[in-house]
Amino acid sequence: MTSCIINRETKAKASSSDMLYQRRIADNQVLSAKLELHLRGSRYAGVGTQLLGIVSLGLAGFYSLDPEVMLTWATSLLLLNFWWSRRINQTLQTSRHFTQRPSVFNELIVHAAVSGAIWGGTVIWLDGYLSDLIFYLCVCVVAVISVVTIAVSVVIRQAYLTQLIFSLGTVACWLAWHANERPFNAGFAVLLVGLSMFLIVASEWMSRAFSEMVETSLERAAMSKDLASLSDSLKTRNLQLQDARRQLAEQATIDEMTGLRNRRGVNIIINDELARMKRLQLPIALIALDVDHFKTYNDTYGHPAGDLVLQRISTVMLEMTSRAGEFAARMGGEEFVIFYPAANRSTALEVAEELRRRIVELDIPHEKSLTAPHITISIGVVSCVPDWELEFDVLLKASDDALYLSKTNGRNRITFGEVNVPEE
């Protein structure tokens, strides 16, 4: 049984090892985690960057355009950003498996395009109203927005590139197309194109780094989950092994054929029982018994029949030792003992007589017996209030001596013996 448990445990460990070291994170899980990371970063930092841009361009055009027009422009963008922030919060609250909702990814791309187009269109719109210095400052503000946004939007690189193309790309094309209308349009167009190329390369590197970070995080989370599962599995296996050990320990103290305690089982519990009776100063009784002419019975009927006799006698003994502290044991061959706590001499003799009578009533034929035509037993009984020097071996020897007298005096009888504690 133990080997089977160990084999099952080995297989479990092997499968657990496979589970731990062969786990691969699915692509849709990585994408879902990246979408969540992107949304969590852009709902505050991304919106905050947009607000700074609105304030900067609003102040730049406030004194050059009709204030009501600029307030309308700023208010519209603020409402759009607040709506987007609220939309992100709702998305995060309602779903964390974003790959099951393809619209989330599409919404990010559309928002990136609209946001980039707004900033590019705003710069183009302001071109006709601002001085050269203020206009180029507005161009720098849009460039800064694109640079800052990379930190929160590059997780989903497609969205960032979309915003970059619609903002810096649009402004760069406009400046190149109108290179002669302002003194530095051509230079700023080249700078914006160069900045865009740098941001494209940087976004590739950062996006790859974010992907590796997300995948590593998911792998660690999966590993942690697997380890927790393995820990639970090992706890279960340990409990099973402990139960198996307990069963093996119990089997080692139980006689396999009769179900009674064996000598080892007696040694485990007898000292505690004796100590308890010594503390309480209550009498104890030990009954030793032996099947009369049992070797002759085995020679006549065979050992299987002899084993059956021992089993039937053991059943009677078990029925007579049902209370706490009482036990019956097979000491070897056809020799048995019964221990009774809190039993004085008269009680012990009554129990012994009942036991002898019940064995006779089994009426197991024994035609070659020199005592009776059926199975009988000889019994030796001792009882005393134990003192602190009394050991079980002394009690056992006294009962064996009484049993020997019963066998010597004709068998099928009970003899009461005396317990003599040897002097030191």
GIFEN-V535165 format. One record per residue. SS is DSSP state (2 for helix, 1 for strand, 0 for the rest). PHI is phi as a letter, one per 20 degrees, with the letter a starting at -180 (none if undefined). Layout:
SS & PHI
SS & PHI
This chain:
0 & none
2 & f
2 & f
2 & f
2 & f
2 & f
2 & f
2 & f
2 & f
2 & f
2 & f
2 & f
2 & f
2 & f
2 & f
2 & f
2 & f
2 & g
2 & f
2 & f
2 & d
0 & d
0 & f
0 & c
0 & f
0 & f
2 & f
2 & f
2 & f
2 & f
2 & f
2 & f
2 & f
2 & f
2 & f
2 & f
2 & f
2 & f
2 & f
2 & f
2 & f
2 & e
2 & f
2 & d
2 & f
2 & f
2 & f
2 & f
2 & f
2 & f
2 & f
2 & f
2 & f
2 & f
2 & f
2 & f
2 & f
2 & f
2 & f
2 & f
2 & e
2 & f
0 & e
0 & d
0 & d
0 & f
2 & g
2 & f
2 & f
2 & f
2 & f
2 & f
2 & f
2 & f
2 & f
2 & f
2 & f
2 & f
2 & f
2 & f
2 & f
2 & f
2 & f
2 & f
2 & f
2 & f
2 & f
2 & f
2 & f
2 & f
2 & f
2 & f
2 & f
2 & e
0 & b
0 & d
0 & e
2 & f
2 & f
2 & e
0 & c
2 & g
2 & f
2 & f
2 & f
2 & f
2 & f
2 & f
2 & f
2 & f
2 & f
2 & f
2 & f
2 & f
2 & f
2 & f
2 & f
2 & f
2 & f
2 & f
2 & f
2 & f
2 & f
2 & f
2 & f
2 & f
0 & g
0 & e
0 & c
0 & d
0 & f
2 & g
2 & f
2 & f
2 & f
2 & f
2 & f
2 & f
2 & f
2 & f
2 & f
2 & f
2 & f
2 & f
2 & g
2 & f
2 & f
2 & f
2 & f
2 & f
2 & f
2 & d
2 & d
0 & f
0 & g
0 & d
2 & f
2 & g
2 & f
2 & f
2 & f
2 & f
2 & f
2 & f
2 & f
2 & f
2 & d
2 & f
2 & f
2 & f
2 & f
2 & f
2 & f
2 & f
2 & f
2 & f
2 & f
0 & d
0 & f
0 & e
0 & e
0 & c
0 & f
0 & d
2 & f
2 & f
2 & f
2 & f
2 & f
2 & f
2 & f
2 & f
2 & f
2 & f
2 & f
2 & f
2 & f
2 & f
2 & f
2 & f
2 & f
2 & f
2 & f
2 & f
2 & f
2 & f
2 & f
2 & f
2 & f
2 & f
2 & f
2 & f
2 & f
2 & f
2 & f
2 & f
2 & f
2 & f
2 & f
2 & f
2 & f
2 & f
2 & f
2 & f
2 & f
2 & f
2 & f
2 & f
2 & f
2 & f
2 & f
2 & f
2 & f
2 & f
2 & f
2 & f
2 & f
2 & f
2 & f
2 & f
2 & f
2 & f
2 & f
2 & f
2 & f
2 & f
2 & f
2 & f
2 & f
2 & f
2 & f
2 & f
2 & d
1 & d
0 & f
0 & f
0 & f
0 & e
0 & n
0 & e
1 & f
0 & e
2 & f
2 & f
2 & f
2 & f
2 & f
2 & f
2 & d
2 & f
2 & f
2 & f
2 & f
2 & f
2 & f
2 & f
2 & f
2 & f
2 & f
2 & e
0 & l
0 & d
1 & f
1 & c
1 & c
1 & c
1 & d
1 & d
1 & b
1 & b
1 & f
0 & f
0 & l
2 & f
2 & f
2 & f
2 & f
2 & f
2 & f
2 & e
2 & d
0 & n
2 & f
2 & g
2 & f
2 & f
2 & f
2 & f
2 & f
2 & f
2 & f
2 & f
2 & f
2 & f
2 & f
2 & f
2 & f
2 & f
2 & f
0 & e
0 & c
0 & e
0 & e
0 & f
0 & n
0 & e
1 & b
1 & d
1 & b
1 & e
1 & e
1 & q
0 & l
0 & d
1 & d
1 & c
1 & c
1 & c
1 & d
1 & c
1 & f
0 & l
0 & c
0 & e
2 & f
2 & f
2 & f
2 & f
2 & f
2 & f
2 & f
2 & f
2 & f
2 & f
2 & f
2 & g
2 & f
2 & f
2 & f
2 & f
2 & f
2 & f
0 & l
0 & e
1 & f
0 & b
0 & f
0 & e
0 & f
0 & e
0 & d
0 & b
0 & f
1 & b
0 & f
0 & c
1 & c
1 & d
1 & c
1 & c
1 & c
1 & c
1 & b
1 & a
1 & e
0 & f
0 & e
0 & f
0 & e
0 & f
0 & d
2 & f
2 & g
2 & f
2 & f
2 & f
2 & f
2 & f
2 & f
2 & f
2 & f
2 & f
2 & f
2 & f
2 & f
2 & f
2 & f
2 & f
0 & e
0 & p
0 & m
0 & l
0 & b
1 & d
1 & c
1 & e
0 & d
0 & d
0 & e
0 & d
0 & f
0 & f
0 & f
0 & e
